[in-house]
Amino acid sequence: MDREFHKILRDRKEATVRYDAETEAIWLYGNPRECPCLNPSMLEELHEVQMDIANYFKHNNMKVKTPIKFFVYASQTPNVYSYGGNLGMLVDVIKKKDRNKLEQCAKSVINAIYFNSTHLNLPLYTLTLVEGDAFGGGFEMALSFDAIFAEEQSRYGLQQARFGIFSGMGYSSLVRKVGLANADIIIGSTKTYNAKDIQSMGAITDIAKNGEGKTSIDKFMKRYRKSFNINQALHAAKLRYAPFKFSELEYMAELWINSILNMEESNFKMLQKLSESQDKNNESIEYRLRTKQDRRFDSVIDGFPLTDADGNTIEQDRRRSRDPRELDT
């Protein structure tokens, strides 16, 4: 593994990055510090990883020393993929009528969505693993990946309609996954959907049993690699036929911002109640996976000893304790 590649794996505050040599995949695990939501800081780190991967290809004239064929996102918070936006922050923004703050949030979201949806403008495939609740912006983020792999206990919903907010920035991804009619139903509903519901609409690639999601996604990547060139050509043709434009996301983001700033008083009171409920849910989360010892991969790149990004030699695998998700409950 070359030194430039190590930059992609550097320590971050809101996420952990791992490389699986067997499947040639970069795994990004979101771990927001305050709550399992899409806060601006975590979104910026997600975009940083996207750009680090893109720059790695660019600096090597697309002929990278360490192969990357997949970019995968998952959550480090047990049973929660993402609750979407931080409602407490949203309540504060509405009180202050802070359009600038909303524009900054929207920019972070559409940057991440755009590059997920366009394969980072690279010959790779983007996937996400949903093992728990994916609500609001969390569901929208999941929809931006080329493929969604879910565990059967996962739940989905765009409940922004409960307080009169347009689910704008995920609309483009939603329509492409489930079609116009289903997109209108989901956005206009306050319903919580299960994985089979969303799969029946065409948005989920595969559903696995609880705890088997990573195995499912690994099997898919191994199959995909066997016809990698043909699959990449197919996805390039799809983007040519139905371009995913950044300007389209900007337009949707403006609709989202306007719906927030023009919120009626009754809807605002509902938002405040939901914000309090979200805070209680955050308090009930007992633990999260460690940021430096999560998701052990059986394969180790080039074996030991390894040299890290700072030139330090690592003689042996020092990860001894088990992943909490493996423990019996």
C-alpha positions as CSV (number, residue, x, y, z in Angstrom):
1,M,0.0,0.0,0.0
2,D,1.6,3.2,-1.1
3,R,2.2,6.4,0.9
4,E,-0.3,8.5,-1.1
5,F,-3.0,6.0,-0.4
6,H,-2.5,6.3,3.3
7,K,-3.9,9.8,3.2
8,I,-7.3,8.5,2.4
9,L,-7.2,6.4,5.6
10,R,-6.1,9.2,7.9
11,D,-7.9,9.7,11.2
12,R,-11.1,11.8,11.2
13,K,-13.4,13.2,13.9
14,E,-16.8,12.1,12.6
15,A,-15.9,9.0,10.5
16,T,-13.6,6.0,10.2
17,V,-12.1,4.9,6.9
18,R,-11.0,1.3,6.1
19,Y,-9.7,-0.5,3.1
20,D,-10.6,-4.1,2.3
21,A,-7.8,-5.5,0.0
22,E,-9.8,-8.6,-0.9
23,T,-12.7,-6.7,-2.5
24,E,-10.6,-3.5,-3.3
25,A,-13.1,-1.4,-1.4
26,I,-12.9,1.8,0.6
27,W,-15.3,1.6,3.6
28,L,-16.4,4.8,5.3
29,Y,-18.2,4.4,8.6
30,G,-20.1,7.5,9.8
31,N,-19.8,8.2,13.5
32,P,-21.2,11.6,14.3
33,R,-20.1,12.9,17.7
34,E,-23.3,14.5,18.9
35,C,-26.0,12.2,17.5
36,P,-26.5,9.8,14.5
37,C,-27.5,12.6,12.2
38,L,-26.2,14.3,9.1
39,N,-24.5,17.2,10.7
40,P,-22.4,19.6,8.5
41,S,-19.1,18.4,10.0
42,M,-19.7,14.7,9.2
43,L,-20.9,15.6,5.7
44,E,-17.8,17.6,5.1
45,E,-15.7,14.6,6.1
46,L,-17.6,12.3,3.8
47,H,-16.9,14.8,1.0
48,E,-13.3,15.0,2.0
49,V,-13.0,11.2,1.6
50,Q,-14.6,11.4,-1.8
51,M,-12.2,14.0,-2.9
52,D,-9.2,12.2,-1.4
53,I,-10.1,9.1,-3.5
54,A,-10.6,11.3,-6.6
55,N,-7.3,13.1,-6.1
56,Y,-5.5,9.7,-5.6
57,F,-6.7,8.7,-9.0
58,K,-5.9,12.1,-10.5
59,H,-2.3,12.2,-9.1
60,N,-1.6,8.8,-10.5
61,N,-3.1,9.5,-14.0
62,M,-5.9,7.0,-13.2
63,K,-3.4,4.2,-12.8
64,V,-3.4,3.8,-9.0
65,K,-1.0,1.5,-7.2
66,T,-3.6,0.4,-4.7
67,P,-6.7,-0.6,-6.6
68,I,-10.1,0.9,-5.6
69,K,-13.1,-0.4,-7.3
70,F,-15.8,0.3,-4.6
71,F,-16.7,3.1,-2.2
72,V,-19.0,1.9,0.6
73,Y,-20.7,3.8,3.3
74,A,-22.1,2.4,6.6
75,S,-23.0,3.6,10.0
76,Q,-21.0,2.9,13.2
77,T,-24.1,3.5,15.4
78,P,-25.9,0.2,16.2
79,N,-29.4,0.0,14.7
80,V,-29.3,3.5,13.3
81,Y,-28.1,4.4,9.8
82,S,-29.0,8.1,10.2
83,Y,-31.9,10.1,11.6
84,G,-31.3,12.7,8.9
85,G,-30.9,16.3,9.9
86,N,-30.3,17.5,13.4
87,L,-33.8,18.8,14.3
88,G,-32.5,20.8,17.2
89,M,-30.2,22.7,14.9
90,L,-33.0,23.2,12.4
91,V,-35.3,24.7,15.1
92,D,-32.6,27.2,16.0
93,V,-32.0,28.1,12.3
94,I,-35.7,28.7,11.8
95,K,-36.0,30.9,14.9
96,K,-33.1,33.0,13.6
97,K,-34.3,32.9,9.9
98,D,-30.7,32.0,9.1
99,R,-30.8,31.4,5.3
100,N,-27.0,31.4,5.1
101,K,-26.7,28.5,7.6
102,L,-29.3,26.5,5.6
103,E,-27.4,27.2,2.4
104,Q,-24.2,25.9,4.0
105,C,-26.0,22.7,5.1
106,A,-27.5,22.2,1.7
107,K,-24.2,22.6,0.0
108,S,-22.7,19.9,2.2
109,V,-25.5,17.6,1.4
110,I,-25.6,18.1,-2.3
111,N,-21.8,17.7,-2.6
112,A,-22.0,14.3,-1.0
113,I,-25.1,13.2,-3.0
114,Y,-23.7,14.4,-6.3
115,F,-20.4,12.5,-6.0
116,N,-22.1,9.3,-4.7
117,S,-24.5,9.4,-7.7
118,T,-21.8,10.0,-10.3
119,H,-19.4,7.3,-8.9
120,L,-17.0,10.2,-7.8
121,N,-16.5,10.7,-11.6
122,L,-14.2,7.6,-11.5
123,P,-14.3,4.0,-12.7
124,L,-15.8,2.7,-9.4
125,Y,-19.1,1.8,-7.9
126,T,-20.7,3.3,-4.8
127,L,-22.7,1.2,-2.3
128,T,-24.2,1.6,1.1
129,L,-25.1,-0.8,3.9
130,V,-28.2,0.1,5.9
131,E,-28.4,-1.9,9.2
132,G,-30.9,0.3,11.1
133,D,-33.2,3.3,10.8
134,A,-32.7,5.5,7.8
135,F,-35.0,8.5,8.2
136,G,-35.3,11.9,6.5
137,G,-32.0,13.0,5.1
138,G,-30.5,9.7,6.1
139,F,-32.8,7.9,3.7
140,E,-32.0,10.5,1.1
141,M,-28.3,9.9,1.5
142,A,-28.7,6.2,1.1
143,L,-30.6,6.7,-2.1
144,S,-27.7,8.6,-3.6
145,F,-25.5,5.4,-3.8
146,D,-25.5,3.2,-6.8
147,A,-26.8,0.3,-4.7
148,I,-28.4,-0.1,-1.3
149,F,-27.8,-3.3,0.7
150,A,-30.1,-3.6,3.7
151,E,-30.6,-5.8,6.7
152,E,-34.2,-7.0,7.3
153,Q,-34.7,-5.0,10.5
154,S,-33.9,-1.6,8.7
155,R,-36.6,1.0,8.4
156,Y,-37.1,4.0,6.1
157,G,-39.1,7.2,5.8
158,L,-39.2,10.8,4.6
159,Q,-41.3,12.2,7.4
160,Q,-40.5,15.9,6.7
161,A,-44.1,16.2,5.4
162,R,-45.2,16.0,9.1
163,F,-43.9,19.5,9.6
164,G,-44.3,20.9,6.1
165,I,-40.7,20.6,4.8
166,F,-40.1,19.5,1.2
167,S,-37.6,16.5,1.0
168,G,-35.8,18.3,-1.8
169,M,-32.2,17.2,-2.0
170,G,-33.0,13.5,-2.1
171,Y,-35.8,13.9,-4.7
172,S,-33.5,13.4,-7.7
173,S,-32.1,10.1,-6.3
174,L,-35.5,8.9,-5.1
175,V,-37.2,9.4,-8.5
176,R,-34.3,7.5,-10.2
177,K,-34.7,4.6,-7.8
178,V,-38.4,4.2,-7.5
179,G,-40.1,6.3,-10.2
180,L,-42.2,9.5,-10.1
181,A,-45.4,7.9,-8.7
182,N,-43.7,6.1,-5.9
183,A,-41.5,9.1,-5.1
184,D,-44.6,11.3,-4.7
185,I,-46.2,8.7,-2.4
186,I,-43.1,8.4,-0.2
187,I,-42.5,12.2,0.1
188,G,-46.2,13.0,0.8
189,S,-46.5,10.3,3.4
190,T,-45.5,10.1,7.0
191,K,-45.3,6.3,6.8
192,T,-42.4,4.2,8.0
193,Y,-41.4,1.6,5.5
194,N,-39.6,-1.7,6.0
195,A,-36.8,-3.0,3.8
196,K,-39.2,-5.3,1.7
197,D,-41.4,-2.2,1.0
198,I,-38.5,-0.3,-0.4
199,Q,-37.1,-3.2,-2.3
200,S,-40.5,-3.8,-4.0
201,M,-40.2,-0.3,-5.4
202,G,-36.8,-1.1,-6.8
203,A,-34.5,0.9,-4.5
204,I,-32.8,-1.9,-2.5
205,T,-30.5,-4.4,-4.2
206,D,-30.5,-7.1,-1.6
207,I,-31.9,-7.7,1.9
208,A,-29.9,-9.8,4.4
209,K,-30.7,-11.2,7.8
210,N,-29.6,-9.2,10.9
211,G,-25.8,-9.2,11.2
212,E,-25.3,-10.5,7.6
213,G,-25.4,-7.3,5.7
214,K,-21.6,-7.0,5.2
215,T,-21.4,-10.6,4.0
216,S,-24.1,-9.8,1.4
217,I,-22.3,-6.7,0.1
218,D,-19.0,-8.5,0.0
219,K,-20.5,-11.3,-2.2
220,F,-21.9,-8.7,-4.5
221,M,-18.6,-6.9,-4.9
222,K,-16.8,-10.1,-5.7
223,R,-19.4,-10.9,-8.4
224,Y,-19.3,-7.4,-9.8
225,R,-15.5,-7.4,-10.2
226,K,-15.7,-10.4,-12.6
227,S,-17.5,-8.2,-15.1
228,F,-16.1,-4.8,-13.9
229,N,-15.4,-3.2,-17.3
230,I,-18.8,-4.1,-18.7
231,N,-20.6,-3.0,-15.6
232,Q,-18.7,0.4,-15.6
233,A,-19.7,0.9,-19.3
234,L,-23.3,0.2,-18.4
235,H,-23.3,2.8,-15.6
236,A,-21.6,5.3,-17.8
237,A,-24.3,4.8,-20.5
238,K,-27.0,5.3,-17.8
239,L,-25.5,8.7,-16.8
240,R,-25.3,9.7,-20.4
241,Y,-28.9,8.8,-21.0
242,A,-30.1,10.4,-17.7
243,P,-27.5,12.9,-16.6
244,F,-27.3,13.6,-12.9
245,K,-26.7,17.4,-12.8
246,F,-25.3,19.4,-9.9
247,S,-27.6,22.3,-11.0
248,E,-30.6,20.0,-10.5
249,L,-29.6,19.4,-6.9
250,E,-29.0,23.1,-6.3
251,Y,-32.6,23.8,-7.5
252,M,-34.0,21.2,-5.2
253,A,-32.0,22.6,-2.3
254,E,-33.5,26.0,-2.9
255,L,-37.0,24.5,-2.7
256,W,-36.0,22.8,0.5
257,I,-34.7,26.1,2.0
258,N,-37.8,28.0,1.1
259,S,-40.1,25.4,2.5
260,I,-38.2,25.7,5.8
261,L,-38.2,29.5,6.0
262,N,-41.9,29.7,5.1
263,M,-42.9,27.1,7.7
264,E,-46.3,27.7,9.4
265,E,-46.4,28.2,13.1
266,S,-48.3,24.9,13.7
267,N,-45.7,23.0,11.8
268,F,-42.9,24.7,13.7
269,K,-44.5,23.5,17.0
270,M,-44.6,20.0,15.6
271,L,-40.9,20.3,14.6
272,Q,-40.0,21.3,18.2
273,K,-41.8,18.3,19.6
274,L,-40.0,16.0,17.1
275,S,-36.7,17.6,18.0
276,E,-37.3,16.8,21.7
277,S,-38.2,13.2,20.7
278,Q,-35.0,13.0,18.6
279,D,-32.9,14.1,21.6
280,K,-34.5,11.3,23.7
281,N,-33.6,8.8,21.1
282,N,-30.0,10.0,21.1
283,E,-29.8,9.6,24.8
284,S,-31.0,6.0,24.6
285,I,-28.1,4.9,22.4
286,E,-25.8,3.1,24.8
287,Y,-22.6,2.8,22.8
288,R,-21.0,3.1,19.4
289,L,-18.3,1.1,17.8
290,R,-14.8,2.3,18.4
291,T,-13.4,4.5,15.7
292,K,-10.1,2.8,15.4
293,Q,-10.9,-0.9,15.9
294,D,-14.2,-1.3,14.1
295,R,-15.1,-3.8,11.4
296,R,-12.1,-6.1,11.3
297,F,-11.3,-7.4,7.8
298,D,-9.7,-10.9,7.6
299,S,-7.3,-9.8,4.9
300,V,-4.5,-7.4,5.8
301,I,-2.9,-5.4,3.0
302,D,0.5,-6.9,2.1
303,G,0.7,-8.5,5.6
304,F,2.9,-7.3,8.4
305,P,5.0,-5.3,9.0
306,L,3.1,-2.3,7.7
307,T,4.2,1.3,7.3
308,D,1.6,4.0,8.2
309,A,1.2,7.5,6.6
310,D,3.8,9.0,9.0
311,G,6.4,6.4,8.2
312,N,6.0,4.4,11.4
313,T,6.5,0.6,11.2
314,I,3.7,-1.6,12.6
315,E,5.0,-5.0,13.4
316,Q,1.8,-6.9,14.2
317,D,-2.0,-6.6,14.4
318,R,-2.7,-4.9,17.7
319,R,-6.5,-5.2,17.4
320,R,-7.4,-7.7,20.1
321,S,-10.8,-6.9,21.6
322,R,-14.0,-8.1,19.8
323,D,-16.3,-5.8,18.0
324,P,-19.3,-5.1,20.3
325,R,-21.7,-6.1,17.5
326,E,-20.4,-9.6,17.7
327,L,-21.3,-10.0,21.4
328,D,-24.4,-11.8,22.3
329,T,-27.2,-9.6,23.7
